[in-house]
Amino acid sequence: MSDDPTLESLHKRIAALESELECKSNQIAELERDCDRLEARLESEGGGESGGESDTRTESESDTNTDTEPESKPKSACNCTCQCNPHTAKLEAALKKAATNKARIEELQARELEKGAHLAADHIDPHELDVPGNQLEQITKDDGRTYVRLPESADPLDDGHTTLAFGDLLPIQQLARMDADRRRATANALPTRLAARLWQARTDPQFGDDPWQAGCKDVREYVTASDLKHWIRRQEPGTSESYAKKLVSRTIDALLDLSKHRLAVHRTTQRKNGLEYTERRLVLPADADLPGETVRSEPPETAGVHG
């Protein structure tokens, strides 16, 4: 089995992060309340000290035997300072640690937002996040909750729930979502780029030239090696038939690797003109776990006929 996170595990991870953030926020609020209480205590004790000195001066005027009274007050003030300083140091250390944790959480949130994630608004402080453009937008999903995202950051799942970040997709899914220039800069090898285009043809109706066919039983979709060869020659005009055959094998290998073997290769026996031959098929199993993808309920549209 692959170690890639499933959709359910990703939802659990985001929920855990939100729970941890809420816990940290409560801790910070509690520390701030402790700080306010200690500051109020220091102010009240400072006022009491001034009042004590005033009382001492009043008593010294009315009683000639109060020589020790003025001396006792500075000692009391010293004891108060000694007792408060340790509390202040501990409080400052706790506040510093809380601020560090808060900064780390905000950095993680900003990173996930840049990847395209939608995060619950209850756990986001938009004024503290360092994101491109320094702008966030709020959206309300089908679950009734409010989320924040970067402007024009589409929901990869489009299901009204917390989304997968771009980095949580399979490598083949990431490449398929890139434009041609970025894909070429990311992948130098032609078979890798062909694999990304082949995946895009399967998932993007706007692509047009889709060689995938609907399967049955345990197969969701498949593409035959012969169809893939013709598709490659259409995608790369001028490619010879012999080189296209080599590209078929290399493209299949790239797809298996980039999909982390969510796909498989099956060999089937076919008969044509009275002769039997074995044909390879690149198969997407019905139970394949593809992040952010649901089973397509309708068969793929038939591609145009190419002469």
C-alpha positions as CSV (number, residue, x, y, z in Angstrom):
1,M,0.0,0.0,0.0
2,S,1.2,3.6,-0.6
3,D,2.1,5.9,2.2
4,D,0.3,8.8,0.6
5,P,-2.4,10.4,2.7
6,T,-5.9,9.5,1.9
7,L,-8.6,12.1,1.7
8,E,-9.9,11.0,5.1
9,S,-6.5,11.2,6.7
10,L,-5.9,14.7,5.3
11,H,-9.2,15.8,6.8
12,K,-8.2,14.4,10.1
13,R,-4.8,16.1,9.9
14,I,-6.4,19.5,9.2
15,A,-8.9,19.0,12.0
16,A,-6.0,18.1,14.3
17,L,-4.1,21.3,13.3
18,E,-7.2,23.4,13.9
19,S,-7.7,21.8,17.3
20,E,-4.0,22.4,18.2
21,L,-4.3,26.0,17.0
22,E,-7.4,26.5,19.2
23,C,-5.6,25.1,22.2
24,K,-2.6,27.4,21.6
25,S,-5.0,30.4,21.3
26,N,-6.6,29.5,24.6
27,Q,-3.2,29.2,26.2
28,I,-2.1,32.6,24.9
29,A,-5.4,34.1,26.1
30,E,-4.8,32.6,29.6
31,L,-1.3,33.9,29.7
32,E,-2.4,37.3,28.7
33,R,-5.0,37.2,31.5
34,D,-2.3,36.2,34.0
35,C,-0.1,39.1,32.8
36,D,-3.0,41.5,33.4
37,R,-3.6,40.1,36.9
38,L,0.1,40.4,37.8
39,E,0.4,43.9,36.5
40,A,-2.7,44.9,38.5
41,R,-1.2,43.2,41.5
42,L,2.1,45.1,41.1
43,E,0.2,48.4,40.8
44,S,-1.9,47.7,43.9
45,E,1.1,46.7,45.9
46,G,3.0,49.7,44.8
47,G,0.0,51.9,45.9
48,G,-0.1,50.1,49.2
49,E,3.6,50.8,49.8
50,S,3.0,54.5,49.2
51,G,0.1,54.5,51.6
52,G,2.2,52.7,54.3
53,E,4.8,55.4,54.1
54,S,2.2,58.1,54.5
55,D,0.8,56.3,57.5
56,T,4.3,56.1,59.0
57,R,4.9,59.8,58.6
58,T,1.6,60.5,60.3
59,E,2.4,58.1,63.2
60,S,5.9,59.6,63.7
61,E,4.3,63.0,64.2
62,S,2.0,61.8,66.9
63,D,4.3,59.3,68.7
64,T,7.8,60.1,69.7
65,N,8.7,56.4,70.2
66,T,8.2,55.2,66.5
67,D,11.9,55.3,65.4
68,T,11.8,51.7,64.1
69,E,8.6,52.2,62.0
70,P,10.1,54.1,59.1
71,E,12.9,51.5,58.8
72,S,10.5,48.6,58.6
73,K,8.7,49.9,55.4
74,P,11.7,49.7,53.0
75,K,12.3,46.1,54.1
76,S,8.6,45.3,53.3
77,A,9.0,46.9,49.8
78,C,12.2,44.9,49.2
79,N,10.4,41.6,50.1
80,C,7.6,42.5,47.7
81,T,10.0,43.2,44.9
82,C,11.8,39.9,45.5
83,Q,8.6,37.9,45.4
84,C,7.2,39.6,42.3
85,N,10.4,39.4,40.2
86,P,10.4,35.5,39.8
87,H,6.7,35.6,38.8
88,T,7.4,38.3,36.2
89,A,10.4,36.3,34.8
90,K,8.3,33.2,34.5
91,L,5.5,35.1,32.8
92,E,7.8,36.7,30.3
93,A,9.3,33.3,29.4
94,A,5.8,31.8,29.0
95,L,4.7,34.7,26.8
96,K,7.8,34.4,24.7
97,K,7.2,30.7,24.2
98,A,3.6,31.3,23.3
99,A,4.5,34.0,20.8
100,T,7.1,31.6,19.2
101,N,4.4,28.9,18.9
102,K,1.9,31.3,17.4
103,A,4.5,32.5,14.8
104,R,5.2,28.9,13.8
105,I,1.5,28.2,13.4
106,E,1.0,31.3,11.3
107,E,3.9,30.3,9.1
108,L,2.4,26.9,8.6
109,Q,-1.0,28.4,7.8
110,A,0.5,30.8,5.3
111,R,2.4,28.0,3.6
112,E,-0.8,25.9,3.2
113,L,-2.8,28.9,1.9
114,E,-0.1,29.4,-0.8
115,K,-0.5,25.8,-1.8
116,G,-4.2,26.5,-2.4
117,A,-5.7,25.2,0.9
118,H,-9.0,26.6,2.3
119,L,-8.7,27.0,6.1
120,A,-11.4,27.6,8.7
121,A,-11.7,31.3,9.4
122,D,-12.2,30.7,13.2
123,H,-8.5,29.8,13.5
124,I,-7.0,32.5,11.2
125,D,-5.7,35.9,12.2
126,P,-5.6,37.5,8.8
127,H,-3.6,40.5,10.0
128,E,-0.7,38.3,11.1
129,L,-0.3,36.1,8.0
130,D,2.4,36.9,5.5
131,V,0.9,35.8,2.2
132,P,1.4,37.1,-1.4
133,G,-0.5,40.3,-2.0
134,N,-1.3,40.5,1.8
135,Q,-5.0,39.7,0.9
136,L,-7.3,36.9,1.9
137,E,-10.9,36.3,1.0
138,Q,-13.6,34.7,3.0
139,I,-16.0,32.1,1.6
140,T,-18.9,30.1,3.0
141,K,-19.2,26.5,1.9
142,D,-22.0,24.0,1.9
143,D,-21.3,23.0,5.5
144,G,-22.2,26.5,6.7
145,R,-18.7,27.3,7.9
146,T,-16.6,30.2,6.8
147,Y,-13.2,29.6,5.3
148,V,-10.4,31.8,4.1
149,R,-8.2,31.4,1.0
150,L,-6.0,33.3,-1.3
151,P,-8.0,35.3,-3.9
152,E,-9.0,33.1,-6.8
153,S,-7.7,30.0,-5.2
154,A,-10.1,27.3,-6.4
155,D,-11.1,24.4,-4.3
156,P,-9.2,21.3,-5.7
157,L,-12.0,19.0,-4.5
158,D,-15.0,21.3,-5.2
159,D,-17.0,19.3,-2.7
160,G,-17.7,22.0,-0.1
161,H,-15.2,20.6,2.5
162,T,-11.7,21.4,3.6
163,T,-9.5,21.0,0.5
164,L,-6.3,19.3,-0.4
165,A,-3.2,21.4,-0.8
166,F,-1.4,21.2,-4.1
167,G,1.5,19.4,-2.3
168,D,-0.8,16.6,-1.2
169,L,-1.6,15.6,-4.8
170,L,0.2,12.8,-6.6
171,P,3.2,14.0,-8.7
172,I,1.3,13.1,-11.9
173,Q,-1.7,15.2,-10.7
174,Q,0.6,18.2,-10.0
175,L,2.2,18.0,-13.4
176,A,-1.1,17.7,-15.1
177,R,-2.3,20.9,-13.5
178,M,0.7,23.0,-14.7
179,D,0.7,25.0,-17.8
180,A,2.9,24.0,-20.7
181,D,5.8,26.4,-19.8
182,R,5.9,25.5,-16.2
183,R,5.6,21.8,-17.0
184,R,8.6,22.0,-19.4
185,A,10.6,23.8,-16.8
186,T,9.8,21.2,-14.2
187,A,10.2,18.0,-16.4
188,N,13.0,17.8,-18.9
189,A,12.2,14.4,-20.2
190,L,9.6,14.1,-23.0
191,P,8.0,10.9,-21.6
192,T,7.3,12.7,-18.4
193,R,5.6,15.5,-20.1
194,L,3.7,13.1,-22.3
195,A,2.6,11.2,-19.1
196,A,1.3,14.5,-17.6
197,R,-0.6,15.4,-20.8
198,L,-2.1,11.9,-20.9
199,W,-3.3,12.3,-17.4
200,Q,-4.7,15.8,-18.2
201,A,-6.5,14.3,-21.2
202,R,-8.2,11.9,-18.7
203,T,-9.3,14.5,-16.2
204,D,-9.7,17.7,-18.2
205,P,-12.7,17.7,-20.7
206,Q,-11.2,20.9,-22.3
207,F,-8.1,19.0,-23.4
208,G,-9.9,17.4,-26.3
209,D,-7.8,14.5,-27.5
210,D,-8.6,11.8,-24.9
211,P,-7.5,8.2,-25.7
212,W,-8.8,6.7,-22.5
213,Q,-11.7,4.3,-22.6
214,A,-14.2,3.4,-19.9
215,G,-13.6,0.0,-18.3
216,C,-15.8,-2.4,-16.5
217,K,-15.9,-4.4,-13.3
218,D,-12.5,-3.8,-11.6
219,V,-11.2,-1.4,-14.2
220,R,-12.2,2.3,-14.1
221,E,-10.5,3.4,-17.3
222,Y,-7.8,2.2,-19.6
223,V,-5.7,3.1,-22.7
224,T,-4.2,0.5,-25.1
225,A,-0.6,0.7,-26.2
226,S,-1.7,1.0,-29.9
227,D,-4.0,3.9,-29.1
228,L,-1.3,5.5,-27.0
229,K,1.2,5.2,-29.9
230,H,-1.2,7.1,-32.3
231,W,-2.0,9.6,-29.6
232,I,1.7,10.3,-29.1
233,R,2.2,10.9,-32.8
234,R,-0.7,13.4,-32.8
235,Q,0.7,15.2,-29.7
236,E,4.2,15.3,-31.2
237,P,3.9,15.9,-34.9
238,G,6.8,14.5,-37.0
239,T,7.5,11.6,-34.6
240,S,8.3,8.4,-36.5
241,E,6.3,5.2,-35.8
242,S,9.4,3.4,-34.5
243,Y,10.3,6.2,-32.1
244,A,6.6,6.5,-31.0
245,K,6.7,2.8,-30.0
246,K,9.7,3.5,-27.7
247,L,7.9,6.5,-26.3
248,V,4.9,4.3,-25.5
249,S,7.0,2.2,-23.1
250,R,8.7,5.2,-21.6
251,T,5.5,7.1,-21.1
252,I,3.9,4.1,-19.4
253,D,6.9,3.8,-17.1
254,A,6.7,7.5,-16.3
255,L,3.0,7.2,-15.5
256,L,3.5,4.3,-13.2
257,D,6.2,6.1,-11.3
258,L,4.5,9.5,-11.1
259,S,1.2,8.0,-10.0
260,K,3.1,6.0,-7.4
261,H,1.8,2.8,-9.0
262,R,-1.9,3.7,-8.7
263,L,-2.1,2.5,-12.3
264,A,-1.1,-1.0,-13.6
265,V,-0.2,-2.7,-16.9
266,H,-2.4,-5.6,-18.1
267,R,-1.8,-7.8,-21.0
268,T,-4.8,-9.0,-23.0
269,T,-5.1,-11.4,-25.9
270,Q,-6.7,-9.9,-29.0
271,R,-7.6,-11.4,-32.4
272,K,-7.3,-9.5,-35.6
273,N,-7.6,-10.8,-39.2
274,G,-7.5,-14.3,-37.8
275,L,-4.3,-13.8,-35.9
276,E,-3.9,-13.6,-32.1
277,Y,-1.7,-11.1,-30.5
278,T,-1.0,-9.8,-27.0
279,E,-1.7,-6.2,-26.3
280,R,-0.6,-4.0,-23.4
281,R,-3.2,-1.9,-21.6
282,L,-2.4,0.9,-19.1
283,V,-5.2,0.4,-16.5
284,L,-6.7,2.6,-13.8
285,P,-8.2,0.2,-11.3
286,A,-11.7,0.9,-10.0
287,D,-10.4,1.0,-6.4
288,A,-7.4,3.2,-7.1
289,D,-7.0,5.9,-4.4
290,L,-6.5,9.2,-6.1
291,P,-6.3,12.3,-3.9
292,G,-9.1,14.7,-4.6
293,E,-10.7,12.5,-7.3
294,T,-14.0,10.7,-7.3
295,V,-15.1,8.0,-9.6
296,R,-16.4,9.5,-12.9
297,S,-20.1,8.7,-13.1
298,E,-20.3,9.1,-16.9
299,P,-18.2,7.5,-19.6
300,P,-15.6,9.8,-21.2
301,E,-16.6,11.7,-24.2
302,T,-15.6,10.1,-27.5
303,A,-12.6,11.9,-29.0
304,G,-12.8,13.2,-32.6
305,V,-11.9,10.9,-35.4
306,H,-8.4,11.6,-36.6
307,G,-7.5,10.7,-40.2
